[in-house]
């Protein structure tokens, strides 16, 4: 569908493009390695671990009500299906982050019971060998877990949570 050029819209694009490009090109980090999100369906990977760690920091920095009520967030779990691209080795810019996480995914902050965590990880462990829309291999911060994919049931074999003392 051809659309006729609109001089008002083009003037706005011309005016805003330089400051948007300057913002997108701001360097906000550095990585010595390629951060490829495609590894996340079956194994831990550096990009997803970095984002899980950043989520713990973000919750503690921006959710004082949660921290006052429950104490600081010690762990996070993310499902890697929202990541579209990872930055190559080198500088990381604001624009790269926007390309990597193009969707406004919700963050759910919750206080879970131990059984709730076990059930969640057991569900993920049962789909460990399936890299599907559920992306069941959770990427974590502050949590260590083990999976035995040879089992038909109860594949979760270990689950450790970081304590307030910094120990698992």
GROMACS elastic network, one bead per residue, 0.5 to 0.9 nm:
[ bonds ]
;  ai    aj funct       b0    kb
    3     6     6  0.87286   500
    5     9     6  0.81943   500
    5    10     6  0.76898   500
    6     9     6  0.54358   500
    6    10     6  0.61934   500
    6    11     6  0.86611   500
    7    11     6  0.60134   500
    7    12     6  0.85949   500
    8    11     6  0.51667   500
    8    12     6  0.63608   500
    8    13     6  0.87445   500
    9    12     6  0.51071   500
    9    13     6  0.62326   500
    9    14     6  0.86278   500
   10    14     6  0.60626   500
   10    15     6  0.85139   500
   11    14     6  0.50389   500
   11    15     6  0.61069   500
   11    16     6  0.86544   500
   12    15     6  0.50480   500
   12    16     6  0.61051   500
   12    17     6  0.83587   500
   13    16     6  0.53019   500
   13    17     6  0.57243   500
   14    17     6  0.55919   500
   14    18     6  0.75858   500
   15    18     6  0.69536   500
   15    19     6  0.81388   500
   16    19     6  0.57749   500
   16    20     6  0.61679   500
   16    21     6  0.85670   500
   17    20     6  0.52250   500
   17    21     6  0.59513   500
   17    22     6  0.85152   500
   18    21     6  0.51536   500
   18    22     6  0.61047   500
   18    23     6  0.86672   500
   19    23     6  0.61712   500
   19    24     6  0.85808   500
   20    23     6  0.51266   500
   20    24     6  0.61074   500
   20    25     6  0.85890   500
   21    24     6  0.50237   500
   21    25     6  0.60613   500
   21    26     6  0.87555   500
   21    95     6  0.83991   500
   22    25     6  0.52346   500
   22    26     6  0.65092   500
   23    26     6  0.54320   500
   23    93     6  0.87785   500
   23    94     6  0.69516   500
   23    95     6  0.77750   500
   24    27     6  0.84331   500
   24    93     6  0.64528   500
   24    96     6  0.77412   500
   24    97     6  0.89815   500
   24    98     6  0.83838   500
   25    92     6  0.88403   500
   25    93     6  0.54835   500
   25    94     6  0.62502   500
   25    95     6  0.61718   500
   25    96     6  0.84955   500
   26    92     6  0.83301   500
   26    93     6  0.52751   500
   26    94     6  0.58231   500
   26    95     6  0.78689   500
   27    30     6  0.80102   500
   27    91     6  0.62451   500
   27    92     6  0.56065   500
   27    94     6  0.66477   500
   28    91     6  0.76114   500
   28    92     6  0.58492   500
   28    93     6  0.54992   500
   28    94     6  0.65974   500
   29    90     6  0.85401   500
   29    91     6  0.58571   500
   29    93     6  0.69311   500
   30    89     6  0.75745   500
   30    90     6  0.54798   500
   30    92     6  0.52928   500
   30    93     6  0.86611   500
   31    34     6  0.72249   500
   31    35     6  0.77811   500
   31    87     6  0.80465   500
   31    88     6  0.76649   500
   31    89     6  0.52771   500
   31    90     6  0.53161   500
   31    91     6  0.64640   500
   31    92     6  0.71299   500
   32    88     6  0.85089   500
   32    89     6  0.50249   500
   32    90     6  0.59620   500
   32    91     6  0.86443   500
   33    87     6  0.87649   500
   33    88     6  0.67584   500
   33    90     6  0.74735   500
   34    47     6  0.87516   500
   34    86     6  0.71732   500
   34    87     6  0.62066   500
   34    90     6  0.81923   500
   35    45     6  0.80612   500
   35    46     6  0.64381   500
   35    47     6  0.51457   500
   35    48     6  0.86085   500
   35    85     6  0.83554   500
   35    87     6  0.55734   500
   35    88     6  0.61456   500
   35    89     6  0.73185   500
   36    39     6  0.65961   500
   36    40     6  0.85324   500
   36    45     6  0.78474   500
   36    46     6  0.80435   500
   36    47     6  0.66262   500
   36    48     6  0.88884   500
   36    85     6  0.68760   500
   36    87     6  0.73564   500
   36    88     6  0.79643   500
   37    40     6  0.58141   500
   37    41     6  0.87743   500
   37    45     6  0.73162   500
   37    46     6  0.83938   500
   37    47     6  0.62074   500
   37    48     6  0.67913   500
   37    80     6  0.72952   500
   37    81     6  0.87870   500
   37    83     6  0.63770   500
   37    84     6  0.73008   500
   37    85     6  0.64494   500
   37    86     6  0.58832   500
   37   100     6  0.89266   500
   38    41     6  0.70167   500
   38    45     6  0.87954   500
   38    80     6  0.85404   500
   38    83     6  0.84850   500
   38    84     6  0.85765   500
   38    85     6  0.83413   500
   38    86     6  0.87567   500
   39    42     6  0.65743   500
   39    43     6  0.62894   500
   39    44     6  0.73092   500
   39    45     6  0.61926   500
   40    43     6  0.54266   500
   40    44     6  0.58950   500
   40    45     6  0.59932   500
   40    47     6  0.87277   500
   40    48     6  0.70609   500
   40    79     6  0.85333   500
   40    80     6  0.61294   500
   40    81     6  0.83810   500
   40   131     6  0.88355   500
   40   135     6  0.80973   500
   40   137     6  0.69910   500
   40   138     6  0.81144   500
   40   139     6  0.73522   500
   41    44     6  0.82456   500
   41    79     6  0.88544   500
   41    80     6  0.73505   500
   41    81     6  0.83424   500
   41   128     6  0.78355   500
   41   129     6  0.82762   500
   41   130     6  0.77063   500
   41   131     6  0.52153   500
   41   132     6  0.80682   500
   41   135     6  0.57615   500
   41   136     6  0.70317   500
   41   137     6  0.54712   500
   41   138     6  0.81578   500
   42   128     6  0.65146   500
   42   129     6  0.67917   500
   42   130     6  0.80576   500
   42   131     6  0.70959   500
   42   135     6  0.87440   500
   42   136     6  0.85503   500
   42   137     6  0.60030   500
   43   137     6  0.71188   500
   43   138     6  0.88565   500
   43   139     6  0.82966   500
   44    47     6  0.88253   500
   44    48     6  0.72380   500
   44    49     6  0.70433   500
   44   137     6  0.82666   500
   44   138     6  0.83089   500
   44   139     6  0.62182   500
   44   140     6  0.83033   500
   45    48     6  0.56948   500
   45    49     6  0.61445   500
   45    50     6  0.86455   500
   45   139     6  0.79650   500
   46    49     6  0.50499   500
   46    50     6  0.59856   500
   46    51     6  0.86157   500
   47    50     6  0.51214   500
   47    51     6  0.63055   500
   47    52     6  0.86789   500
   47    86     6  0.71806   500
   47    87     6  0.88827   500
   48    51     6  0.50647   500
   48    52     6  0.61108   500
   48    53     6  0.85744   500
   48    78     6  0.77699   500
   48    79     6  0.86363   500
   48    80     6  0.67288   500
   48    83     6  0.86654   500
   48   139     6  0.59482   500
   48   140     6  0.78654   500
   49    52     6  0.50576   500
   49    53     6  0.61499   500
   49    54     6  0.85094   500
   49    78     6  0.89825   500
   49   139     6  0.61955   500
   49   140     6  0.62731   500
   49   141     6  0.65269   500
   50    53     6  0.51571   500
   50    54     6  0.61017   500
   50    55     6  0.86312   500
   50   141     6  0.83931   500
   51    55     6  0.61092   500
   51    56     6  0.88179   500
   51    78     6  0.81539   500
   51   139     6  0.87648   500
   51   140     6  0.88688   500
   51   141     6  0.86865   500
   52    55     6  0.50870   500
   52    56     6  0.66459   500
   52    57     6  0.89417   500
   52    75     6  0.81714   500
   52    76     6  0.58183   500
   52    77     6  0.63394   500
   52    78     6  0.62758   500
   52   139     6  0.67398   500
   52   140     6  0.56041   500
   52   141     6  0.52550   500
   52   142     6  0.88252   500
   53    56     6  0.53244   500
   53    57     6  0.65403   500
   53    58     6  0.87476   500
   53    75     6  0.80253   500
   53    76     6  0.73378   500
   53   140     6  0.77335   500
   53   141     6  0.52885   500
   53   142     6  0.79754   500
   54    57     6  0.50512   500
   54    58     6  0.60287   500
   54    59     6  0.86302   500
   54   141     6  0.88180   500
   55    59     6  0.61000   500
   55    60     6  0.85705   500
   55    75     6  0.86857   500
   55    76     6  0.66877   500
   55    77     6  0.87106   500
   55    78     6  0.88027   500
   55   107     6  0.87111   500
   55   141     6  0.85299   500
   56    59     6  0.53368   500
   56    60     6  0.63418   500
   56    61     6  0.86103   500
   56    72     6  0.86761   500
   56    73     6  0.59871   500
   56    74     6  0.66209   500
   56    75     6  0.62019   500
   56    76     6  0.59897   500
   56   141     6  0.74572   500
   56   142     6  0.86229   500
   57    60     6  0.53190   500
   57    61     6  0.60555   500
   57    62     6  0.86009   500
   57    73     6  0.81070   500
   58    61     6  0.50442   500
   58    62     6  0.59177   500
   58    63     6  0.79826   500
   59    62     6  0.53933   500
   59    63     6  0.53945   500
   59    64     6  0.83331   500
   59    66     6  0.83146   500
   59    67     6  0.83577   500
   59    72     6  0.82901   500
   59    73     6  0.67653   500
   59   109     6  0.78519   500
   60    63     6  0.57511   500
   60    64     6  0.68926   500
   60    66     6  0.81210   500
   60    67     6  0.64791   500
   60    71     6  0.89602   500
   60    72     6  0.59158   500
   60    73     6  0.61021   500
   60    74     6  0.89442   500
   61    64     6  0.72471   500
   62    65     6  0.89556   500
   63    66     6  0.55104   500
   63    67     6  0.64411   500
   63    68     6  0.87583   500
   64    67     6  0.50087   500
   64    68     6  0.59181   500
   64    69     6  0.84445   500
   64    72     6  0.89020   500
   65    68     6  0.51660   500
   65    69     6  0.61091   500
   65    70     6  0.84589   500
   66    69     6  0.52102   500
   66    70     6  0.58111   500
   66    71     6  0.70446   500
   66    72     6  0.76654   500
   66    73     6  0.82938   500
   66   109     6  0.80599   500
   66   110     6  0.86866   500
   67    70     6  0.53811   500
   67    73     6  0.69488   500
   68    71     6  0.56939   500
   68    72     6  0.78231   500
   69    72     6  0.89829   500
   70    73     6  0.80438   500
   70   111     6  0.74488   500
   71    74     6  0.86874   500
   71   164     6  0.87116   500
   72   164     6  0.81479   500
   73    76     6  0.77882   500
   73   109     6  0.88812   500
   74   141     6  0.79122   500
   74   142     6  0.58637   500
   74   143     6  0.86446   500
   74   161     6  0.81926   500
   74   162     6  0.63008   500
   74   163     6  0.70900   500
   74   164     6  0.71128   500
   74   166     6  0.87977   500
   75   140     6  0.71682   500
   75   141     6  0.51418   500
   75   143     6  0.61937   500
   75   161     6  0.73909   500
   75   162     6  0.69361   500
   76   139     6  0.82794   500
   76   140     6  0.55807   500
   76   141     6  0.52095   500
   76   142     6  0.67247   500
   76   143     6  0.77001   500
   77   138     6  0.60678   500
   77   139     6  0.56591   500
   77   141     6  0.66201   500
   77   142     6  0.88407   500
   77   143     6  0.83305   500
   78    81     6  0.88734   500
   78   138     6  0.57022   500
   78   139     6  0.52569   500
   78   140     6  0.63643   500
   78   141     6  0.88892   500
   79    82     6  0.74267   500
   79   134     6  0.81190   500
   79   135     6  0.61703   500
   79   136     6  0.69433   500
   79   137     6  0.70339   500
   79   138     6  0.51576   500
   79   139     6  0.62557   500
   79   140     6  0.88828   500
   80    83     6  0.58876   500
   80   135     6  0.65548   500
   80   136     6  0.86770   500
   80   137     6  0.80496   500
   80   138     6  0.72321   500
   80   139     6  0.69796   500
   81    84     6  0.79627   500
   81   132     6  0.89658   500
   81   133     6  0.72749   500
   81   134     6  0.76643   500
   81   135     6  0.58839   500
   82   100     6  0.83212   500
   82   101     6  0.65406   500
   82   102     6  0.80269   500
   82   103     6  0.71995   500
   82   105     6  0.76063   500
   83    86     6  0.76851   500
   83    99     6  0.86461   500
   83   100     6  0.54634   500
   83   101     6  0.54506   500
   83   102     6  0.78993   500
   83   103     6  0.87972   500
   84    99     6  0.69267   500
   84   101     6  0.64538   500
   84   102     6  0.75055   500
   85    96     6  0.82261   500
   85    97     6  0.87278   500
   85    99     6  0.65397   500
   85   101     6  0.78531   500
   86    96     6  0.77421   500
   86    97     6  0.82452   500
   86    99     6  0.83496   500
   86   100     6  0.58361   500
   87    90     6  0.79284   500
   87    91     6  0.82707   500
   87    92     6  0.65123   500
   87    93     6  0.87305   500
   87    96     6  0.63972   500
   87    97     6  0.80435   500
   87   100     6  0.77497   500
   88    91     6  0.81774   500
   88    92     6  0.81878   500
   89    92     6  0.83864   500
   92    95     6  0.83195   500
   92    96     6  0.64078   500
   92    97     6  0.76495   500
   93    96     6  0.52180   500
   93    97     6  0.66523   500
   93    98     6  0.88971   500
   94    97     6  0.52266   500
   94    98     6  0.64274   500
   94    99     6  0.88503   500
   95    98     6  0.50236   500
   95    99     6  0.62909   500
   95   100     6  0.85880   500
   96    99     6  0.50530   500
   96   100     6  0.60475   500
   96   101     6  0.85906   500
   97   101     6  0.60169   500
   97   102     6  0.80251   500
   98   101     6  0.53167   500
   98   102     6  0.53220   500
   98   103     6  0.85111   500
   99   102     6  0.53993   500
  100   103     6  0.89625   500
  101   104     6  0.77399   500
  101   105     6  0.83364   500
  102   105     6  0.87426   500
  112   115     6  0.80572   500
  112   116     6  0.58682   500
  112   117     6  0.65977   500
  113   116     6  0.50427   500
  113   117     6  0.64563   500
  113   118     6  0.87145   500
  114   117     6  0.51848   500
  114   118     6  0.62401   500
  114   119     6  0.86667   500
  115   119     6  0.60492   500
  115   120     6  0.84938   500
  116   119     6  0.51571   500
  116   120     6  0.61439   500
  116   121     6  0.86496   500
  117   120     6  0.50631   500
  117   121     6  0.61336   500
  117   122     6  0.83861   500
  117   159     6  0.87292   500
  118   121     6  0.52862   500
  118   122     6  0.59321   500
  118   123     6  0.85746   500
  118   156     6  0.81788   500
  118   159     6  0.74810   500
  119   122     6  0.50338   500
  119   123     6  0.61983   500
  119   124     6  0.86745   500
  120   123     6  0.52698   500
  120   124     6  0.64147   500
  120   125     6  0.86991   500
  121   125     6  0.59588   500
  121   126     6  0.85719   500
  121   136     6  0.88603   500
  121   137     6  0.87329   500
  121   138     6  0.79017   500
  121   145     6  0.83488   500
  121   156     6  0.69047   500
  121   159     6  0.83218   500
  122   126     6  0.61981   500
  122   127     6  0.88766   500
  122   147     6  0.88503   500
  122   153     6  0.89916   500
  122   154     6  0.65856   500
  122   155     6  0.67111   500
  122   156     6  0.54390   500
  123   126     6  0.53141   500
  123   127     6  0.68489   500
  123   128     6  0.88839   500
  123   136     6  0.77113   500
  123   156     6  0.87948   500
  124   127     6  0.54273   500
  124   128     6  0.61949   500
  124   134     6  0.88831   500
  124   135     6  0.83761   500
  124   137     6  0.57728   500
  124   138     6  0.68910   500
  124   156     6  0.86128   500
  125   129     6  0.83838   500
  125   136     6  0.72631   500
  125   137     6  0.70830   500
  125   138     6  0.89726   500
  125   146     6  0.87428   500
  125   147     6  0.61425   500
  125   148     6  0.80658   500
  125   149     6  0.75710   500
  125   154     6  0.78751   500
  125   155     6  0.55843   500
  125   156     6  0.57756   500
  126   129     6  0.79195   500
  126   130     6  0.87779   500
  126   136     6  0.82949   500
  126   147     6  0.89228   500
  126   149     6  0.78044   500
  126   151     6  0.89040   500
  126   152     6  0.79690   500
  126   153     6  0.71630   500
  126   154     6  0.74168   500
  126   155     6  0.61735   500
  126   156     6  0.80449   500
  127   130     6  0.52470   500
  127   131     6  0.79700   500
  127   132     6  0.87914   500
  127   134     6  0.84604   500
  127   135     6  0.82877   500
  127   136     6  0.57633   500
  127   137     6  0.75408   500
  127   149     6  0.89782   500
  128   131     6  0.75574   500
  128   135     6  0.85531   500
  128   136     6  0.61894   500
  128   137     6  0.58109   500
  128   147     6  0.80646   500
  128   149     6  0.69158   500
  128   155     6  0.87531   500
  129   136     6  0.87633   500
  129   137     6  0.86500   500
  129   149     6  0.72706   500
  130   134     6  0.85218   500
  130   135     6  0.75980   500
  130   136     6  0.74737   500
  130   137     6  0.87134   500
  131   134     6  0.75573   500
  131   135     6  0.56516   500
  131   136     6  0.72979   500
  131   137     6  0.81619   500
  132   135     6  0.54356   500
  132   136     6  0.77467   500
  133   136     6  0.83184   500
  134   137     6  0.86466   500
  135   138     6  0.74845   500
  140   143     6  0.59235   500
  140   144     6  0.77065   500
  141   144     6  0.80823   500
  141   162     6  0.87253   500
  142   160     6  0.84503   500
  142   161     6  0.60732   500
  142   163     6  0.83601   500
  142   168     6  0.82112   500
  143   159     6  0.72199   500
  143   160     6  0.56658   500
  143   162     6  0.59987   500
  143   168     6  0.79491   500
  144   158     6  0.76846   500
  144   159     6  0.57830   500
  144   160     6  0.50351   500
  144   161     6  0.65528   500
  144   162     6  0.82368   500
  144   168     6  0.81265   500
  145   156     6  0.74832   500
  145   157     6  0.74121   500
  145   160     6  0.61722   500
  145   161     6  0.87128   500
  146   155     6  0.83652   500
  146   156     6  0.60274   500
  146   157     6  0.53400   500
  146   159     6  0.66450   500
  147   150     6  0.89478   500
  147   154     6  0.88519   500
  147   155     6  0.53655   500
  147   157     6  0.55173   500
  147   158     6  0.71730   500
  148   151     6  0.60267   500
  148   154     6  0.84289   500
  148   156     6  0.65140   500
  148   157     6  0.65439   500
  149   152     6  0.76482   500
  149   155     6  0.59500   500
  149   156     6  0.86381   500
  150   155     6  0.76151   500
  151   154     6  0.67829   500
  151   155     6  0.55091   500
  152   155     6  0.70518   500
  153   156     6  0.86680   500
  154   157     6  0.74199   500
  156   159     6  0.76052   500
  160   168     6  0.58147   500
  161   167     6  0.83549   500
  161   168     6  0.55042   500
  162   165     6  0.79678   500
  162   166     6  0.60483   500
  162   167     6  0.56137   500
  163   166     6  0.53211   500
  163   167     6  0.54024   500
  163   168     6  0.58488   500
  164   167     6  0.74382   500
  165   168     6  0.85953   500
